[in-house]
Amino acid sequence: MKKTLKFLLRAGVLFLIVAVLYLAAADLLMPKFMQDLWHATRTMDGFYEEEENSLDFLFLGSSQTATSITPMEMYEKYGITGYNLSTEQQNLVLSYYLLKDALRYQKPKVVVLDTLFLFQFYGAKPVNMNEMAIRKVIDAMPWSSVKVEAIRDICELVPEEHSALSYYLTPIRYHERWKEIDRRDFYYYTMEKRNDLKGYAVYDHVEPTDYYGFTLGQMDESAEFVDMMVTYFDKLANLCREERIELLLIKTPRPGQSSWGEKRHNACEELAQEYGLTFIDFNTTDMLEELGWDSQQDSGDVSHANMYGASKLTDYMGNYLVEQYGLEDHRGEAAYSRWEEDLTEYHTELQNYRITHCEDLEEYLEMINQEQYTVFLSVKKDASAGLTEKAVENLKKLGLGADLSTFRGCSYLAVKDGTVIHEEVSADSSLSWSGSVNTWTRYKVTSGGNNLGNTSSIILDDVEYSLNRAGLNIVVYDNLRNIVVDSVCFGTYQSEVNVKRKTMTIE
């Protein structure tokens, strides 16, 4: 009997150890979308970190909604609190289950739903979106009866692509990802999960268009919805009705996209009337004029608003939610003190995006002179000819001692990490310096002046970030978020300074 008990005890302990290791491995293998534009994991994690019953409103929709609405700016101007639960390619199936799960934690007064996915978006897919976009959301949801129900529905709707077992035992889906695991996967477990962006996806790119919207009253026809999307819209609308939540329908601007026009507008207007709802279409000429939409500045691409367009949409929606639904101002209330902290972090994060648009060296050096940044500088060929006195002064304010304007054709590198500075200049040879910003990020900086190698290299974690162009190459690293913010070269090898920038995705 004792031997049997010992055997069972050892077997139980062994099973427990194997189970813990399996769960740890499963979690590690699962992709974490924290550090790209469509940061679904960050959006989801951040939502579940919000205090219970603290949100007045929720936005649901696809990436176009994610880039169009920034809840922190609504809080800053109107004092109302909410979250943008929009994710890449979010169809109505996901919108419904996201809302259903959100209501386990929050009691919003208003839900704002973008109507894009009522129409065919991804024709090759029965559920109107691809498999990975679905998994980005479902994998990040905490386990509950709602998640189980969502998995069951999705697998029944698309059995050829989705297996329930692969959702419960995620290594079945991600077993090959072990080849991609790096220190960022481990860093995830030390990150602050509360999200100061509140689900907003900051799109800092500017792509001018000639988009002026469409004028209403030109046609009577209506576009056709996708039947499955209408089914889940009905579920979502009924859920709002049962929970006494106001449901508002919108369509954010689609600059340069001819697929959205009066036929789709008419269909959405008819649907809104059928359900007794309001529909706001920001694609009409009247609404774009009311927004003050600037087609040369406010578009990130042909489908998405950028951070400038988002500010206009957010201001309009904030004012609308206050006036039409009576949402209250929570600024100054003790229960919402965390929002003041988040607001500070939000502005700090936006600073990263502004850095990526600055093309004036003097101003740029002022912007990056903050302790949160590690700054890497490397000269290729020469960096002296185009340096102004103000630029030299601002380099000194960074803590750098060498007057680069006097070192023509020299090799030069510098690393400023908080108050720790390494700086070298040589007229005789190329230079190289290695180190680490923190326990996560190793770097190597190389500089070769004119006839001294004529090269620039700034490598972080085996990735080359220097543009390797003639002049002053600069890479900016955010120590708080462990991301590369910017890589730029100011062509100070000549008196007329040109600016070249590496395309970055701010994370």
N, C-alpha and C positions, 0 to 999 in steps of 0.2 A: 504493500500500500504506500509506504514512504517513498519507495523507488518510483512509483507511478506519479506521486505528487511532485517529486523533484523533477521528473521528466516533463510533466505538464508545466511546471513553473519555468523551467529552462526554455521549453518550447514557446511559452507565452512571452518571455523576455526577448527571445530571439525574434519572434514575430513583431513585437513592439519596435525593436531596433530596426528591423527591415522596413517596417511601415513608416517610421520617422525618416529614415534615409530616402525612401521612395518619395515621400511627400516633399522633402527638401529638394531632391533632384527634379521632381516635376515642376516645382515652383521656379527653380533656377532655369530650367529649359524653356519655360514659357516666355515668349517675347514681351518686352516692356516698352511700350511706345510713350516714352517720357521726353525724348530729346529729338523730336522732329516737329514739323509744322502741325501735322494732324496727331497731336499727342493724346490719343484716346485713353491710355492708361493713366496719365496725369489728370485728365479730365475726370475720369471715373473715381480714382483714388481721392482726389480733392473733394468731390461731392460728398463722399461718405465721411469726410473729416469735419464737415460743417455741423454746428450745434443743431440738435434736433429742434424742429419746428421754428427755425430761425429765418427761413426764406419766404419772401412775399411772392416771388414769381419764378417760373422756369421757362427757358427757351428750349425747344426741341426742333431738330432739323439736321441737315447735312452740313458739309464743310462750308457751304455758302453762308449758312447762319452762324457757324463757328467764327468766321472771320468778320462778321458784320455787327456783332453785339458784344460790348464789353461791360459786364455788370458792375465793375468797380467804378467806372465813370458815372453810372447811374447813381451809385451810392454817394460818390463825391459831390454830385450836383443836386441830387434829390433826396438822398438819405434812405432810399429803398434798397432792399437786399434781395438778391436772387442769384441764379446760376444758369450758365449756358451749357446745357447737357447735349449739345449738338456734336455729332461725330461724322467722320468721313463716310459718305454714301449712306447715310442713315435712312432706311426705308420706314414705312409705317408700322411694320411688324416690330422693329426695334424701338421706335418711338413709343409704341403702346407699352411694351414691357419695361422700358426705362421709366416711364411715368408710373406704372404699377409698382415697380420696385421703389422708386423715389418716395411714394406715398407711405411707405413703411417708416420713413424718417422725417418727412416734411409734410406740411399742410399749406401749400401755396394757395394764394387767393386767385392767381391768374396763371394759366399755361398758354404760352405763345407758340404756335406750330407753323413751321414753314411748309408750304404746299408743293414744293418741287417734286417730291417722290410720289405724289398721287398719279403722276404721269410716267410714261415709260422712260427710264433713264439708262438701264442696263439691259438691253433687249435680249442678250444671250442668256440671261439668268432669270429663272422663274420668280425669284423674290426681288428682282430689280436691283440687286447689288451683289458684289463678289463675296466669296467665302471669307477672305481675310478681314474685310471690313466688318463682317458680322462677328467674327471671333475676337476682334479687338475689343468689342463691347462685352460680349457674353463672358469671355474669359476673365475680364476684370470685375464682373459683378460678384459680390459676396454670395456664398451659398445660401439659398432660401427656397421656399416652395415656388416663388416667382421665377427664379432662375431655372428650376427643374421644369416648370411649365413652358418657359421660353425655349429651352433645349428640345423638349418634346415636339413643340409646334414646328420649329425650324427643321428638325430632322424629318418630320412628316411631310413638310412642304417641299423639301429638296433632299430626298433620301440618297440620291446619287452623289451628292457632295458632302453631306453631313451625317456623321455617325454619332449617336448618343454616347457610345462608349468612349469615343475620342474626346468628348467634352468632360466626361467623368474621370477618364484616365488620360490626361493631356499628353504624356510622353508618346502615346500612339501617334499623335499628330505632329509632335515637335521633336521626335527622337533624333533626327539628323542635325538638329540645331546645336548639338554639343560642339561642333566644329567652329561655331561662331561666338561661343561664350568668351567674354573678355572681362576686364576689371569693371566695366560699366554695369554688367549684370550684378556684380557684388555690391557696387556702390549704391544701387537701387535701395538696398536694405538699410542704408544710413540716411537716405534722403528724407527731407521734410515732405510729408504727403499733402498737407494743407496747401491749397492752390490759390495764390494771390491773383491769378488771372481769372479765376472762377469759370473755367472752361473756354474762355476766349482764346482764339488762335490768332496771334499777332502776325499779320501779313504785311511785311515792310516793303515789298516790291511795288514799284510804280510802273504801270503799263498804260500809257495814254490810249484812249479809244475815241471814237466819234459817236458815242452812245447817248442818244437823247430820248430814248423810250418810245412809246407808241401812244397815239391819241385814241381815246375811247370813242365809240359810236361809229366806227368804220365798217364793222361787220357784225352779223348776228350769230354766226356759227359758233359752236363750242367744241373744244377738243375732247378726246375720250380719255377717261381715267383707266388705270390698270385695276381690274376687278378685285384682285387680292388686296391692293392697297386701300380700296374703298372699304373692304370688309374690316380691315384693322383700323381705319379711320373711324368707322362706326363704333368699334369697341372703345377706342380712345375717347370719343365724344360722349359715349354713355358713361364711361368711368368718371369723366369730369362732372357730368350731370349728377351722378350718384354721390360724388364727394362734394358737391356744391362749389365747384371750381369754375371760374369763368374761362372759357376757351376762346382765344383770339387767333385768327388765321392771317398770315402775312406771306408775301413773297419778296425776298430781298432782291436788290438789283442784280441783273445778269448782264453786265456790260459787254457788248460785242456778241451776245448770244441771240441769234435770231429765233431759236427754238421757243423762247418765251414771248408770246404776243397776245393779241386780243382774244384769240380762240381759247387759250388756256385761262386767261383772265375771266372770260365769260363762264367757263366751266366752274371755276372756283367761286365766283359770285353766286352762281345757281346753287352750289353745294352749301355755301354759307346761309343762303336764304332758307334752304330746306331744313337746316338744323337751327335756324334762328341765331346765327352767329354773325360777327363782323369780319370782313376780309379787307386787308390793306395791301394794295399792290404798289410797291415802290418802283415799278417799271413804267408807269404812265408818265407822260410828259408833265402833267400837273404835279404829281408827287415828287418827281425829280427836281422840278423847279422849287417846290416848297422846301425840299431838303437843302437846296443850294448845291446840288451835285455838280462837281467839276469833272468832266470826263477826261481831262488831261492830268488830273492829280489823284482822283479817288478810286481808280481801278487798280487792283493788283494783277489781274489778268482778265480774260474774256468771261470768266465765271464768278470771280470773287471781288468783293470790296477789299481795299487795303486799310491800313490803320487810320488813314485820313478820312476815307469814306465811312469807316466804322464809327468814327467819332460823331459824324452827322446823323447816322442812323440811330445810334445809341441815344443821342440827345433827344431826337424826335420820340423814340419809344419810351424813354424815361418820363418825358412830359406827358405823353399819352396815358401811360399806366397810372400816373398820379391823378390826372384830371378825370379820366373815365372810370377808374376803379377805386379811387380814393386810397391808394397805398400810402402808408404813413412814413414820416421822416424819423429814422432811428438814430440819427447822428446825436451824440452826446449821451445816449442811453448806456448805462453800465453793462447791460446784457450784450451789447454789440461792440464792446471795446476792442475785440479782436479784429473787427473790420477796419478800425483805424490803423492797426498794425499792418493789416493786409494792404491797405491803401499806400502806406509808405513803401512796402515791398513792391507793389505794383508799379509805382513811379520809378523805382530803382531798376526794375526789369525793363521798362520802356526805354530807359537810358541806353540799354544795350542796342536797341533797334535804332535809336537816333545816331549812335556812333557809326552805324553802318551806312549812313547817308551823308556824313560830314566829309566835305572835300576841301576844306580849308585847313591847312596844316596847323596854323596857330591855334584855331579853335579846337581842332582835334586833340592837340596835346593837352589842352585845358580839360577836355571832357574825360580823358583817360587817366587823369591825375587823381585817382581815388584808390583807397586801400583795397577795395574789393577786386582790383584788377592786377594781374601779373602782365607786364608789358615786355615784349621781346623786340629788340631793334637790331637790324643787320644791314650794313651798307654793301651794295654791289657797285663797282666801278668808282662812283664818287657821289657824295651827298652834300657838297659844300656850296656849289654855285648858286643854288636857288634858295638858300636859307636866309630868311629875314632876321633882323635883330630881335623881333618879337618871338619868332620861332626858337631862336637860340635861348632867349630868356625863359620860355616855357619849358624847354628841355632841361634847363637848370632847376626849374621849379619841380620837375620830376625827380630831382636829386642827382642828375647826371652832371659830371664835372667838366667833360671835354667840350670845347667850343668847336663843333664840327665845321663851322664856316671857315676855320683856319687850316683844316686838314684835307687838302685837295688830293684826291686819288688814293686816300688811305683806307686800310681795312678798319672796320669799326663794328663792335657789337656791344650790346648792353642788355641786361635782364633786371627789371625792377619788380620785385615781389614784396609788396607792402613797403617796409622800410629797409628790406635787404636788397642791396644793389651790387651787381657785378658789371664792370665796365672795362673795356679794353680798346686801345687804338694802336695801330702799327703802320709805319710807312715802309716796312721792310718785308712783311710776310702776311699770309692769310692768318685768320684767327678762328679758334673753335673753343666752345665752352659747353659743358654738360652739367645737368643737375636734375632736380625734381621740384615741382611746385608743391606737391603734397604727396601723401603716400600713394596716390592714384596716378599721377601724371609725370612721366619722365620727359626731358627735353634735351635737344642738342642744337646749338646755334653756331652757324659758320658764316664768316664774312671774308670776302676777298676784294680788295680795292683794285683800281686800274693797274694792270700789269702785275697784280698780286693774286691771280686766280680768277678775278672778275666774276665773283659768284656770291649768292646769298642763299642760305638754307636755315629754316626754322622748323625743326621736326618735333612734334609732340606725340608721344605714344606711337612711334613708327609711321606717323602720317606727316607728309610735307605740307606745310602751310605757307611758307614764303612764296611770294609771286616770282622771286628770282629775277627782278627787273632792275635796271639801273636806277640808283637813287636810294632812298631810305625805306627799307621794307619793315613793316610793323605788324606784329600779331598781338592781339589783345585776348587775354584769357580771364574768364570770370571765376574767381576762387570760390565764390559762394555757391554757384550752380555747376561748377566743374565742366564748363563748356568753352569752346573757342568762340568769341564774339565777332571778331573781325580780322581780316587779313588784307592789308592795303599797302600799296607802294606809292609814295610821293616822289615824283621824278625830280628830285633836287640836284641832279647832276647837271642841270641846265637852268638858266635864269627863268625861263617860262616853265613853271612846274606843272606837269600833267599828273593825273591821279588814276591809278588802276586798282581795281578791287576784286578780290576772289569772291565768287558767289558762295554765300554761306547760308545755311539754314539755322536761324537763331532758335535755340532749343528751350 
